[in-house]
């Protein structure tokens, strides 16, 4: 079964966008504002550029923060919070997950949000393929480091695996639940998850944390990621653990609801902006206020982490819709749009290329012999990360974007 489908259009045609893009087709309406007319035309042509740009921002951000010149010399904003708290880097992954939820709404809309053999098969296939691609990346890195051995140490989970599981479960909920109750469902999931962590004493990083206990029981300790305690002790704790998928499911549902707001406001652009702004503000304030009882924690994917990051993501999306889709900004944001058009491919490409640069010694040579001496250890480390993002953009733009090739599952 092929993992990807490739679609290419002639240059004088409008591109056919994959299911990860907004698809809305309605008759044209006249609005008083030229900016509103432009935005309405953009939506009716089959996509919101803001979604592409925001998705591209997150993919470029993921690649940058995952590939410093040296992990010893990383500026604080480009590091994850050690445990509780939030840094700019901690926003990248949840923002992508939020956008995945938005795109998922339009993807499932063509099935009328109902269970059918085709809808369930599509969800199952996409979930399985994304999970296997993530597992394949883990295997590729393992083979480069250890060869054909030590498979008992092969990590099973990861970023794409988390996305796959969250997508699969949230998609089924999106088909099963009346959309009037989407927010109620997401809130109920978060409340139950927060209560579970609190009552089991699982808000601290330890081997007895319920998330670690579940992963050890189902996956085995040797297949888990190793985290570091404050005293330097290494323990098996996976930040993409199985139990913390629960919080991620609610995360995707909030994005799904944002997609619903965009669809419902397609004839009234101000309604879209007001809806997303209101959603973002409420979620952000809820997360900030509730953190005193439930800490904001990415590694737990805690309920307040979901609320806070979804709130910020909704606000950013409303800002991008206003500044990109209403006022125009395609040429200025082409760099990020390129990443947003083929996000999975470019993420996989970057992961493979990072491993090859490391094993070949190219990474060490460029950073150690060129960038660090010229810019200092911290400046050189950042410069390598930025250069690596650009290196991945080049084939994404010239091989895919300019030829209007879109790779999707």
MARVO-240185 format. One line per 3 residues: number of its first residue (from 1); their letters; for each residue x, y, z of N, C-alpha, C. Coordinates in steps of 0.001 Angstrom, whole numbers, plus 500000, padded with zeros to 6 digits. Atoms other than C-alpha are relative to their C-alpha. Layout:
N
NUM) a) X/Y/Z/X/Y/Z/X/Y/Z; ...
! end
This chain:
409
1) xxx) 500851/498801/500000/500000/500000/500000/500877/501235/500000; 499141/498816/500056/501596/503278/498969/499729/500947/501148; 500107/499064/498884/502277/505807/501696/499559/501377/499551
4) xxx) 500284/498652/500437/501870/508869/499571/499248/499976/498685; 500520/499753/501339/499865/510148/496678/500560/501333/499539; 499402/498796/500550/501289/512774/494390/498995/500637/499050
7) xxx) 500902/499279/500887/499202/515450/492730/500741/501186/499414; 499321/498897/500671/500486/517889/490159/499039/500647/499020; 500855/499251/500913/498691/520636/488264/500858/500809/499039
10) xxx) 499317/499097/500914/499637/522646/485246/500078/501381/500621; 499757/498711/499359/500945/526088/486117/498852/500980/499792; 501070/499062/500248/497955/527856/484597/498682/499576/500626
13) xxx) 501190/500462/499318/495491/525965/486761/500128/500261/501483; 499971/499922/498550/494492/526389/490351/500374/498646/500555; 499577/501291/499458/496171/523678/492427/498870/499327/500744
16) xxx) 500912/500786/499176/494143/520883/493932/500667/499746/501323; 499351/500073/498710/494860/521001/497618/499612/498733/500715; 500289/501217/499277/495133/517906/499768/499055/500256/501155
19) xxx) 501017/499897/498966/492733/517172/502590/500471/500747/501224; 499526/499223/498867/494971/518960/505065/499755/501492/499803; 500258/498599/500270/493865/522233/503475/498511/500264/500051
22) xxx) 501387/499624/499884/490663/524132/503907/499316/499864/498653; 500764/500122/501225/488094/523226/501296/498598/500539/500200; 501313/499400/499872/485087/525518/501064/499583/500507/498631
25) xxx) 500452/499537/501302/483084/526120/497928/498591/500546/500130; 501307/499340/499922/480239/528628/497944/499933/501077/498927; 500157/498908/500962/478804/531307/495679/500653/501261/500531
28) xxx) 499357/498766/499612/480463/534698/495696/498984/500952/500621; 500834/498997/499364/479080/537447/497876/500742/501324/499950; 499405/498678/500029/479679/541166/497754/500087/500572/501399
31) xxx) 499804/499370/498707/481106/542890/500774/500484/501433/499750; 499633/498599/500166/481778/546547/501355/501501/500172/499872; 498552/499829/499944/485489/546077/501998/500693/499189/498926
34) xxx) 499187/500732/500983/487932/545159/499248/500791/498890/500679; 499242/501024/499272/489977/543280/501876/499117/498803/500311; 500902/501108/499711/486936/541242/502844/499689/499220/498731
37) xxx) 500236/500692/501250/486258/540473/499182/501166/499081/499669; 498817/500818/500270/489831/539223/498794/500018/498767/500884; 499986/501144/499079/489541/537040/501870/498922/498998/499637
40) xxx) 501090/500896/500379/486169/535643/500797/500370/499211/498752; 499583/500685/501215/487571/534857/497354/501029/498919/500315; 498988/500978/499600/490520/533097/498996/499358/498763/500586
43) xxx) 500679/501129/499376/488235/530935/501112/499242/499197/498962; 500825/500699/500960/485934/530132/498206/500832/499290/498940; 499129/500684/500955/488855/529178/495970/500553/498693/500555
46) xxx) 499656/501321/499513/489534/526265/498291/501012/499966/501104; 498992/500067/498957/491969/527306/500984/500113/501343/500704; 499568/498787/499316/493076/529811/503547/501518/499942/500056
49) xxx) 498543/499954/500006/496681/530778/503016/500548/500021/501420; 499550/499918/498608/496927/531480/506741/500244/498625/500599; 499783/501353/499490/496583/527759/507465/501329/499440/499497
52) xxx) 498720/500448/500557/499472/526969/505119/501169/500663/500725; 498913/499241/499381/501602/529696/506666/500217/499545/501442; 499846/500405/498606/500893/528679/510264/500558/498585/500096
55) xxx) 499455/501355/500017/501538/525041/509452/501477/500031/499648; 498601/499877/500393/504765/526036/507735/500861/500583/501092; 499267/499439/498861/505823/528161/510704/500352/498918/501010
58) xxx) 499752/501039/498992/505469/525163/512990/501006/498961/499509; 499046/500978/500526/507340/522774/510701/501408/500578/499974; 498683/499354/499988/510201/525226/510201/500509/500143/501428
61) xxx) 499604/499893/498598/510199/525804/513953/500449/498677/500578; 499598/501335/499528/510337/522078/514685/501403/499654/499516; 498696/500335/500569/513278/521632/512343/501100/500820/500673
64) xxx) 498981/499132/499418/515146/524593/513844/500336/499594/501429; 499709/500293/498585/514755/523693/517529/500540/498587/500193; 499500/501369/499892/515550/520024/516868/501421/499838/499468
67) xxx) 498687/500146/500651/518830/520778/515087/500933/501161/500300; 498997/498968/499698/521122/523174/516957/501392/499524/499594; 498623/500395/500284/524805/523236/516196/500564/499136/501104
70) xxx) 499578/500782/498837/525456/521932/519705/498929/500109/501062; 501010/499984/498940/522991/520939/522418/500536/500661/501268; 499431/499313/498844/525396/522454/524937/499856/501512/499901
73) xxx) 500052/498549/500209/524987/525923/523427/498705/500359/499253; 501313/499671/500551/521316/526657/522884/499412/501145/500812; 500622/498880/499298/519679/529982/523731/498741/499523/500720
76) xxx) 501101/500446/499135/517060/529641/526471/498651/499925/499284; 501302/500106/500666/514012/530444/524263/499890/498821/499035; 500005/501117/500933/515045/527600/521953/500117/498654/500698
79) xxx) 500025/501232/499215/515023/525026/524755/498585/499737/500494; 501248/500355/499340/512046/523124/526103/500117/500282/501496; 500015/499895/498546/511019/523799/529679/500433/498668/500596
82) xxx) 499513/501251/499404/512758/521283/531926/498848/499152/500522; 501183/500738/499532/509444/520317/533532/498792/500933/499900; 501130/499066/500058/506687/522802/534457/500416/501297/499307
85) xxx) 499719/498730/500642/506419/526017/532490/499891/499914/498487; 500210/499887/501434/506411/527149/528905/501074/500911/499410; 499072/499175/500762/509023/528446/526471/499452/500129/498575
88) xxx) 500455/499919/501399/508553/529565/522844/500132/498671/499263; 499809/501297/500647/509911/526183/521780/498868/499033/500317; 501092/500891/499599/507124/524440/523690/498707/500275/499241
91) xxx) 501212/499663/500749/504582/526120/521416/499958/499350/498622; 499917/500425/501396/505766/524617/518144/499144/498758/499738; 500725/501257/500197/504426/521061/518442/498494/500171/500237
94) xxx) 501451/499851/499792/501041/521996/519982/499323/500883/498958; 500588/499185/501063/500488/524686/517349/499728/499143/498762; 500218/500885/501143/500936/522064/514642/498814/499081/500257
97) xxx) 501110/500896/499674/498537/519743/516439/498659/500723/499901; 501218/499197/500115/495957/522531/516634/499607/500154/498536; 500277/499852/501427/496244/523177/512897/499571/498671/499391
100) xxx) 500438/501312/500471/495925/519440/512296/498517/499811/500287; 501412/500093/499676/492584/519611/514079/499144/500847/499080; 500729/499130/500933/491466/522546/511913/499853/499310/498645
103) xxx) 500011/500666/501304/492414/520688/508738/499135/498745/500021; 500773/501236/499860/490778/517513/510028/498508/500254/499816; 501418/499670/500156/487392/519250/510154/499611/499987/498524
106) xxx) 500320/499910/501418/487498/519965/506426/500241/498675/499286; 499752/501310/500577/488910/516534/505650/498813/499071/500232; 501121/500890/499669/486041/514746/507412/498668/500546/499497
109) xxx) 501244/499390/500467/483429/517160/506092/499491/499329/498732; 500455/500639/501237/483368/515373/502757/499331/498657/500250; 500714/501218/499616/482140/512274/504623/498730/500310/500787
112) xxx) 501162/499537/499247/479307/514337/506182/500114/499667/501500; 499744/500272/498585/480910/513588/509582/499208/498782/500494; 500730/501210/499626/479346/510136/509633/500886/498779/499795
115) xxx) 499256/501238/500138/480706/506651/510078/499578/499299/498713; 500218/500764/501221/481054/504782/506800/501266/499192/499755; 498774/500758/500287/483459/502179/505460/501119/500867/499454
118) xxx) 498955/499163/500601/485280/504850/503456/500620/500947/501021; 499460/499060/499013/485627/507328/506341/500862/499283/501033; 499227/500752/499003/486791/504722/508850/501287/499462/499377
121) xxx) 498803/500506/500680/489189/503209/506304/501020/501108/499809; 499081/498878/500206/490645/506631/505530/500695/500373/501303; 499419/499660/498696/491158/507416/509218/501003/498935/500433
124) xxx) 499113/501088/499594/492649/504001/509933/501282/499961/499195; 498821/500028/500865/494989/504118/506948/500951/501136/500344; 499155/498844/499722/496225/507626/507721/500681/499862/501358
127) xxx) 499428/500197/498666/496742/506815/511400/501160/499006/499953; 498977/501042/500078/498694/503661/510615/501233/500475/499247; 498865/499582/500821/500859/505229/507913/500855/501034/500734
130) xxx) 499235/498984/499267/501821/508274/510018/500773/499352/501146; 499310/500689/498892/502637/506009/512983/501208/499228/499469; 498906/500810/500544/504776/503723/510803/501136/500872/499460
133) xxx) 498943/499093/500450/506631/506659/509261/500829/500459/501201; 499274/499620/498784/507512/507844/512776/500866/498876/500526; 499212/501149/499549/508611/504357/513759/501181/499751/499066
136) xxx) 498918/500176/500960/510661/504169/510565/501131/500993/500221; 498961/499011/499691/512490/507385/511453/500806/499562/501221; 499283/500517/498819/513328/505909/514864/500933/498869/499604
139) xxx) 499186/501134/500431/514583/502761/513171/501198/500457/499189; 498904/499495/500813/516691/504703/510669/501111/500580/500880; 499002/499449/499084/518408/506651/513422/500690/498924/500821
142) xxx) 499421/501101/499214/518914/503477/515442/501025/499232/499174; 499076/500747/500851/520542/501690/512512/501292/500774/499767; 498795/499197/500191/522952/504577/511944/500886/499984/501245
145) xxx) 499227/499961/498744/523997/504575/515612/500484/498628/500445; 499707/501316/499416/523915/500873/516463/500129/498881/498976; 499984/501065/500981/523772/498955/513197/498832/499051/500229
148) xxx) 501074/500988/499863/521661/495819/513036/500158/499243/501317; 499892/500590/498673/521743/495199/516739/499373/500898/501037; 500539/499247/498862/520537/496366/520129/498574/500486/499751
151) xxx) 501370/499581/500286/516941/496428/518917/499145/500072/501260; 500729/499885/498735/515843/496028/522515/500029/501431/500530; 499924/498604/499584/516808/499712/522887/499289/500950/499016
154) xxx) 500663/499181/501013/514778/500938/519907/498773/500695/500598; 501148/499259/499493/512380/503698/520945/498803/499805/499075; 501197/500277/500779/508825/503014/519817/499207/501272/499712
157) xxx) 500840/498815/500146/507087/506347/520365/500806/501188/499486; 499345/498805/500509/507836/509821/519027/498963/501025/499559; 500878/498895/500394/506383/512988/517521/498927/499543/499016
160) xxx) 500986/500424/500989/504719/511438/514474/499061/498953/500567; 500868/500989/499366/503424/508542/516551/498942/500691/500850; 500974/499240/499209/501789/511054/518899/498944/500635/499094
163) xxx) 500939/499395/500940/500243/512883/515957/499033/498962/499440; 500844/501048/500571/498948/509625/514505/498911/499567/500974; 500975/500476/499020/497264/508452/517698/498974/501077/500324
166) xxx) 500923/498908/499703/495777/511871/518479/499042/500217/498836; 500845/499837/501185/494506/512202/514916/498954/498892/499923; 500918/501123/500145/492970/508732/514843/498858/500043/501002
169) xxx) 501027/499994/498960/491128/508985/518157/499091/501220/499849; 500801/498779/500136/490009/512597/517649/499105/499940/498764; 500818/500130/501198/488760/511797/514144/498752/499170/500277
172) xxx) 501152/500848/499672/486528/509027/515451/499016/500750/500899; 500882/499181/499159/485205/511386/518118/499271/501028/499148; 500619/499021/500882/484559/513980/515419/498869/499427/499178
175) xxx) 501088/500659/500714/482394/511434/513599/498873/499589/500938; 500978/500573/499079/480626/510146/516701/499213/501042/500780; 500599/499019/499098/479841/513314/518679/499298/501099/499205
178) xxx) 500685/498843/500557/477286/515945/517782/500882/501230/500188; 499034/498905/499942/479341/519022/516969/499585/501134/500922; 500419/499035/498987/477254/521131/519322/500696/499741/501329
181) xxx) 499410/500390/498727/479019/519251/522092/501512/499783/499907; 498551/500174/500153/482593/519427/520810/500764/500580/501185; 499300/499369/498885/483728/521873/523473/499721/499274/501308
184) xxx) 500332/500758/498797/481897/519902/526165/500836/498719/500062; 499222/501247/500057/483647/516727/525007/501468/500259/500320; 498596/499681/499738/487093/518342/524976/500213/500376/501459
187) xxx) 499875/499597/498602/486509/519916/528377/499882/498794/500929; 500141/501205/499177/485343/516591/529808/501251/499141/499980; 498755/500771/500106/488453/514844/528511/501092/500633/500853
190) xxx) 498962/499309/499231/490707/517488/530046/499746/499892/501502; 500324/500106/498575/488876/517387/533377/500334/498611/500525; 499715/501368/499580/489133/513601/533572/501505/499737/500046
193) xxx) 498548/500210/500051/492814/513648/532578/500695/500715/501148; 499406/499256/498884/493689/516345/535123/499732/499295/501323; 500341/500711/498765/491867/514418/537854/500827/498726/500139
196) xxx) 499213/501239/499964/493680/511198/536918/501436/500278/500427; 498620/499674/499634/497114/512827/537140/500087/500463/501453; 499966/499464/498639/496248/514612/540392/499807/498892/501033
199) xxx) 500324/501028/499013/494757/511613/542196/501046/498897/500075; 498936/501018/499986/497664/509343/541222/501358/500610/500320; 498736/499350/499681/500322/511896/542171/500968/500011/498839
202) xxx) 499178/500107/501214/501599/512025/538592/500287/501338/499355; 499651/498688/500544/502459/515692/538228/501489/500299/500173; 498554/499840/499818/506146/515201/539076/500733/499014/499100
205) xxx) 499172/500876/500819/508908/513691/536960/500616/498925/500890; 499480/501117/499210/509592/510285/538486/499662/498696/499296; 500274/501313/500572/509646/506615/537635/498629/499486/500405
208) xxx) 501318/500422/499533/506362/506257/539551/498867/500798/499369; 501028/499253/500707/504532/508757/537363/499158/499019/499180; 500901/500955/500660/501480/506999/535917/500288/499897/498508
211) xxx) 499675/500046/501426/502506/507945/532379/501168/499050/499752; 498857/500901/500123/505839/506166/532856/499612/498561/500323; 500431/501341/499603/504160/503212/534564/499269/499312/498852
214) xxx) 500756/500569/501120/501775/502681/531634/500931/499626/498855; 499069/500286/501100/504569/502901/529064/500888/498804/500322; 499164/501153/499620/506761/500455/531007/499221/498700/499871
217) xxx) 500817/501211/500041/503902/497986/531230/499679/499567/498572; 500439/500331/501353/502912/498181/527575/501138/499926/498987; 498926/499936/500981/506184/498952/525785/501301/499379/500481
220) xxx) 498722/500445/499460/508987/497919/528108/500917/501177/500227; 499171/498851/499632/511445/500244/529811/501081/500307/498985; 498884/499784/500927/514198/499737/527256/499558/500680/498704
223) xxx) 500496/499375/501224/511961/501057/524454/499491/501418/500247; 500495/498679/499645/511259/504348/526228/501109/501052/499927; 499089/498874/499960/512874/507759/526019/500543/500176/501417
226) xxx) 499377/499781/498694/515275/508632/528854/500041/501491/500313; 499978/498622/499552/514732/511886/530719/500930/500126/501200; 499007/499751/498957/517001/513495/533303/499366/500755/501157
229) xxx) 500467/499321/498794/516085/514410/536884/500930/501155/500346; 499208/498836/499606/517384/517547/538580/501380/499609/500506; 498713/500437/499464/520170/515526/540239/500857/499278/498972
232) xxx) 499234/500646/501059/521321/514104/536906/499651/498548/499762; 500401/501394/500173/519700/510689/537303/499147/499843/498742; 500766/500262/501220/518364/509230/534068/498916/498975/500307
235) xxx) 501110/500922/499811/514935/507582/534155/499250/499832/498693; 500806/500258/501179/512648/506062/531567/498685/500775/500117; 501233/499216/500040/509989/508681/530865/499866/500577/498606
238) xxx) 500167/499575/501387/508602/509328/527404/499069/501190/499914; 500867/498817/500122/507280/512845/526686/498890/499823/498969; 501085/500362/500917/505192/511293/523905/499362/498686/500426
241) xxx) 500520/501248/499453/503859/508571/526193/498572/499713/499579; 501320/500439/500434/500702/506586/525543/498878/500674/500783; 501076/499430/499198/498635/507928/528435/499799/501482/499711
244) xxx) 500130/498563/500250/499378/511562/527656/499396/500309/498636; 500762/499803/501234/497759/511029/524258/498613/500548/500326; 501335/499532/499605/494542/511744/526179/499902/501518/499873
247) xxx) 499997/498549/500121/495438/515423/526484/500101/500457/498562; 499829/499634/501406/496459/515511/522825/498702/499867/499212; 501291/500184/500676/493056/514228/521728/499130/501242/500203
250) xxx) 500753/498774/499734/491369/517176/523439/500593/501172/499222; 499300/498946/500742/493980/519417/521795/499505/500049/498556; 500441/500066/501389/492997/518245/518317/498528/500401/499891
253) xxx) 501418/499643/500034/489299/518655/519161/499795/501513/500054; 500097/498538/499998/489836/522332/519955/500326/500557/498608; 499717/499600/501373/491453/522718/516535/498850/499664/499069
256) xxx) 501156/500425/500773/488535/520813/515049/498858/501008/500141; 501046/499007/499754/486150/523290/516654/500340/501318/499295; 499590/498794/500721/488185/526169/515212/499692/499864/498511
259) xxx) 500375/500237/501392/487702/524609/511779/498506/500190/499789; 501445/499805/500064/483970/524568/512470/499653/501494/499983; 500243/498557/499986/484086/528291/513283/500320/500625/498648
262) xxx) 499622/499468/501313/485857/529001/509981/498938/499648/498967; 501030/500431/500950/483305/526974/508030/498703/500781/500193; 501263/499303/499724/480331/528618/509733/500072/501487/499663
265) xxx) 499857/498577/500280/481747/532095/509123/500435/500316/498594; 499469/499797/501346/482583/531667/505448/499314/501132/499255; 500681/498876/500637/479982/534271/504465/500192/501300/500772
268) xxx) 499806/498815/499161/480991/536673/507226/501385/499913/500616; 498612/500146/499595/484719/537111/507611/500268/500547/501403; 499840/499481/498645/484421/539215/510741/499579/498965/501028
271) xxx) 500456/501045/499084/482579/536309/512326/501099/498976/500254; 498868/500923/499827/485580/534054/511709/501006/500580/500986; 498992/499368/499147/487974/536508/513318/499514/500114/501442
274) xxx) 500534/499857/498647/485708/537197/516282/499900/498643/500686; 500117/501337/499419/485054/533484/516807/501337/499444/500456; 498684/500505/499640/488727/532523/516763/500621/500811/501130
277) xxx) 499453/499153/498944/489700/535494/518911/499332/499694/501345; 500711/500325/498758/487016/534682/521484/500425/498643/500536; 499561/501328/499584/487944/531009/521553/501394/500058/500597
280) xxx) 498627/499913/499521/491631/531836/521940/500116/500702/501335; 499935/499248/498752/491077/534373/524686/499478/499190/501168; 500590/500810/498919/488838/532098/526749/500932/498855/500386
283) xxx) 499117/501127/499707/491177/529109/526438/501286/500462/500679; 498753/499501/499429/494282/531165/527194/499816/500403/501461; 500233/499587/498617/492827/532737/530322/499680/498806/500879
286) xxx) 500312/501194/499215/491444/529381/531466/501273/499241/500357; 498748/500704/499731/494859/527755/531121/500869/500721/500999; 499160/499222/499079/496658/530577/532912/499439/499975/501425
289) xxx) 500602/499975/498667/494179/530642/535813/500032/498629/500672; 500067/501343/499421/493937/526884/536275/501369/499384/500257; 498670/500580/499815/497705/526335/536258/500400/499892/501473
292) xxx) 499664/500078/498580/497774/526913/540015/499539/498688/500622; 500411/501313/499526/495965/523621/540458/500512/498881/499125; 499502/500989/500975/497220/521828/537344/501098/500680/499206
295) xxx) 498896/499270/500632/500680/522896/536134/500001/499884/498478; 499793/500040/501456/501359/523798/532518/501257/499174/499738; 498889/500936/500144/503558/520918/531423/499891/499275/498666
298) xxx) 500021/500626/501320/504386/519797/527898/500240/498507/500070; 499665/501421/499955/505874/516449/528862/498843/499148/500509; 501231/500670/499581/502638/515535/530620/498873/500251/499009
301) xxx) 501055/499463/500861/500621/517307/527907/498784/500265/500885; 501000/499769/498965/498648/518554/530884/498815/500787/499460; 501222/499328/500438/495159/519974/530648/500212/501506/499838
304) xxx) 499740/498568/500124/496377/523530/531267/500962/500297/498856; 499137/499844/501174/499086/523061/528641/499143/500026/498738; 500911/500030/501140/496333/522180/526170/499235/501317/499881
307) xxx) 500793/498766/500024/494197/525180/527138/500846/501203/499582; 499150/498835/500265/497069/527670/527062/500504/500016/498559; 499432/500034/501342/498652/526540/523795/498924/500052/498920
310) xxx) 501095/499889/500963/495323/526103/521995/499491/501438/499952; 500397/498604/499978/494371/529591/523132/500934/500871/499181; 499019/499233/500765/497583/531053/521749/499938/499661/498514
313) xxx) 500078/500409/501401/497226/529027/518540/498792/500624/499312; 501203/499396/500577/493688/530293/517962/500194/501497/499773; 499724/498572/500160/494809/533880/518515/500948/500244/498829
316) xxx) 499065/499842/501116/497726/533451/516110/499303/499761/498667; 500706/500284/501247/495465/531923/513485/499101/501164/499609; 500853/498843/500311/493023/534826/513754/500839/501170/499492
319) xxx) 499106/498937/500459/495934/537246/513376/500476/499747/498581; 499528/500339/501344/497231/535417/510300/498883/500134/498973; 501130/499843/500924/493786/535308/508716/499801/501464/499659
322) xxx) 500197/498563/500223/493486/539065/509168/501124/500597/499157; 498861/499353/500659/496985/539944/507948/500390/499330/498689; 499589/500719/501208/497511/537255/505291/498847/499873/499015
325) xxx) 501108/500259/500912/494134/536320/503850/499226/501264/499647; 500748/498783/500286/492498/539737/504155/500845/501051/499293; 499166/498930/500548/495408/542000/503330/500985/499514/498951
328) xxx) 499058/500524/500988/497472/539689/501183/501401/499948/500570; 498648/500112/499474/500955/538470/501966/500684/498763/499483; 499491/501251/500537/501658/535487/499766/501494/500063/499722
331) xxx) 498590/499922/500367/504993/536685/498451/500893/500157/501225; 499187/499766/498812/506236/537847/501841/500153/498733/500845; 500000/501186/499145/505402/534519/503480/500201/498716/499206
334) xxx) 499792/501158/500855/506365/532193/500637/500883/498950/500664; 499087/500937/499337/509141/530660/502728/499219/499028/500881; 500752/500853/499083/506719/529374/505353/498889/499242/499286
337) xxx) 501023/500709/500760/504021/528504/502836/500577/498729/499387; 499360/501173/500580/506484/526120/501196/500031/498842/500989; 500009/501047/498974/506843/524203/504461/498580/499532/500297
340) xxx) 501374/500349/499674/503088/524302/505006/499297/499182/498944; 500617/500759/501093/502237/522795/501615/500315/498510/500118; 499563/501397/499882/504225/519574/502188/500634/499761/501368
343) xxx) 499403/500024/498663/504688/519455/505966/500596/498651/500393; 499505/501315/499585/505063/515718/506502/501262/499625/499246; 498824/500334/500784/507489/515239/503649/501227/500757/500488
346) xxx) 498847/499198/499607/509731/518108/504757/500456/499671/501416; 499594/500423/498659/509674/516981/508389/500810/498705/499919; 499276/501268/500167/510743/513474/507342/501337/500246/499327
349) xxx) 498744/499666/500680/513348/514879/504948/501006/500579/500983; 499090/499377/499039/514813/516997/507748/500537/498988/500994; 499549/501019/499046/514953/514050/510134/501060/499104/499389
352) xxx) 499018/500854/500675/516777/511874/507613/501286/500761/499711; 498824/499199/500331/519107/514665/506540/500822/500313/501244; 499278/499736/498753/519981/515484/510159/500843/498804/500399
355) xxx) 499241/501211/499669/521016/511880/510749/501195/499828/499076; 498909/500163/500962/523097/511806/507591/501096/501042/500216; 499000/498963/499724/524805/515132/508388/500814/499659/501240
358) xxx) 499310/500364/498764/525653/513825/511833/500967/498845/499793; 499179/501198/500154/526962/510413/510825/501157/500237/499029; 498942/499727/500978/529000/511856/507923/501061/500945/500540
361) xxx) 499064/499037/499436/530702/514432/510124/499832/501409/499466; 500203/498682/500581/529392/517355/508062/499512/501003/501047; 500532/499142/498944/527457/518778/510995/501133/500477/500916
364) xxx) 498918/499654/499078/530465/518667/513320/501027/500915/499344; 499000/499185/500686/532787/520149/510701/499520/501441/499817; 500505/498649/500279/530596/523099/509712/499853/500796/501286
367) xxx) 500186/499276/498746/529703/523986/513269/501337/500245/500702; 498776/499890/499215/533059/523276/514907/501107/500788/499326; 498887/499374/500704/535360/524614/512192/499651/501318/499326
370) xxx) 500390/498791/500725/533343/527411/510599/499136/500922/500855; 500990/499133/499357/530342/528703/512537/500377/500403/501416; 499658/499677/498609/531468/528459/516166/501203/500949/500082
373) xxx) 498890/499036/499953/534867/530145/515552/499604/501398/499528; 500370/498692/500557/533200/532922/513551/498968/500731/500848; 501137/499375/499319/530070/533542/515662/499925/499683/501479
376) xxx) 500076/500420/498611/530851/532008/519023/499156/498749/500129; 500715/501269/499873/529380/528762/520410/498484/500136/499905; 501454/499831/500048/525831/530079/520922/499546/500521/498641
379) xxx) 500361/499460/501309/525702/532175/517747/500184/498986/498895; 499749/501035/500998/527210/529357/515714/498969/498897/500049; 501017/501035/499846/524738/526870/517143/498681/500428/499372
382) xxx) 501222/499477/500614/521817/529072/516126/500149/500100/498490; 499776/499856/501440/523351/529741/512714/499859/498660/499285; 500155/501322/500608/523588/526012/511996/498518/499626/499905
385) xxx) 501419/500335/500003/519918/525565/512951/499265/500734/498883; 500653/499211/501044/518835/528383/510630/500421/499512/498618; 499512/500506/501283/521034/527137/507789/499369/498657/499659
388) xxx) 500584/501320/500236/519607/523660/508226/498546/500131/499550; 501373/499742/500450/516072/525009/507894/499999/500418/498531; 499911/499539/501388/517055/526796/504671/500381/498850/499078
391) xxx) 499574/501150/500791/518783/523653/503405/498824/499090/499673; 501177/500840/500241/515510/521752/503787/498958/500714/499149; 500970/499236/500795/513490/524557/502212/500308/499932/498510
394) xxx) 499604/499929/501410/515450/524516/498958/499341/498904/499159; 500705/501007/500816/514221/521125/497650/498488/500098/500129; 501439/499834/499836/510794/521810/499135/499427/501029/499057
397) xxx) 500479/498940/500892/510515/524953/497035/500224/499640/498537; 499676/500184/501409/512286/524028/493798/499492/498673/499435; 500433/501296/500492/511302/520356/493560/498500/499780/500149
400) xxx) 501409/500277/499720/507806/520488/494998/499116/501224/499762; 500895/498849/500045/506301/523963/495428/499889/500580/498594; 500031/499375/501318/507285/525434/492045/499346/499096/498959
403) xxx) 500623/500951/500929/506099/522278/490288/498574/499642/500433; 501343/500236/499472/502881/522312/492337/499754/498522/500277; 500122/501395/499576/503492/518820/493696/499680/499990/501493
406) xxx) 500418/500063/498607/501695/518060/496946/499966/498536/500424; 499886/501379/499526/502560/514900/498839/499118/499854/501231; 500910/500204/498890/499836/513634/501126/499791/498511/500233
409) x) 500322/501399/499671/498741/510449/502843/498545/499743/499651
! end
